[in-house]
Amino acid sequence: MSALLNNVEVLFTELVGIVSEFDEATGLGTITSDSANELESVIPFHCISIADGTRTISPGTRVRFETAFRTKRVEAINLVNL
């Protein structure tokens, strides 16, 4: 099921996973999802999607997130540290 949030189509909400990599220079990273509902187990994200506004996150951090269709691909958004 999907919904619109700030003109972005949110695909899945309340997913959980672990930040598998993050490059501070580019602000790009990936999350390995724990969710069996997710079609892809590795989901990319950009640092603007970190909910607390810090723009940095350590690999190995457990996070809750949503996925959305952005920039012609599915990305993780609204990352919250657990």
N, C-alpha and C positions, 0 to 999 in steps of 0.2 A: 504494500500500500504506500502511496506517496501523497505528499501535501506540499503546498507552497509556503515558504517562510522567507520574508524579505526578497521576494521574487526569485528564490532559488528552490528548485524542486527537491525536497527532502525525501529520500527513498526509504531509509530505515532509521528508527530512533532507538535510543537506549541499548546500543551495542557496547561490548567490552572487549578490550584487547591490550596489547603491550606495544609500546613504541619500539620498533625494531631498529630504526636508524633515524638520525636527524643531523643535517648539515647546517650549522649556524650561519655559514657564509651565504648560502642560497636561501635559507629558511624553509627548505624542503625536507620532508621525512616520510616514513611509512609506518603503518600500524599493522601488526599481525592480529587479526580478529579471532576471538574465542568463539564467536557465534556460528552455529551451524546454519543459520538462516542466510548468511552472507554468501553471495555467489562467488566472490573473490576473497581469498583469505588474507591477502596483503593489499592494504588500501593506502594510497598516497594522501598527503596533506601538506598545506602551507602554514607557516607560523601564524598567519592572521587568524587561523581557525582555533588557536589556543584560547579558551574561554576567559582565563584570568588576565589576559593582555600582556603576559611576560615576553612573548615572542621567542622563547627558548624552552626546550624540554629535553630531558636526558633519556637516551636509549635505556630500555628496561623499565621505564615508568608505566605502571598500569593505569589505563584511562577508560573513561566512558565517553562515547561519541555517537554522532549520527552520520549518515552518509547522504550525499547530495550529488546531483549531476551538475558539474561545473567545468568550464573550459573543455568541453567535449569529452569528459571522462567522469567516472565516479570518484569522489574524494571524501575524506573524513572531514567533518566540521564539528564545531562546538566541543572540542576536546576538554575534558575535565579530569584532573588527577584524582585517583582513588586512593 
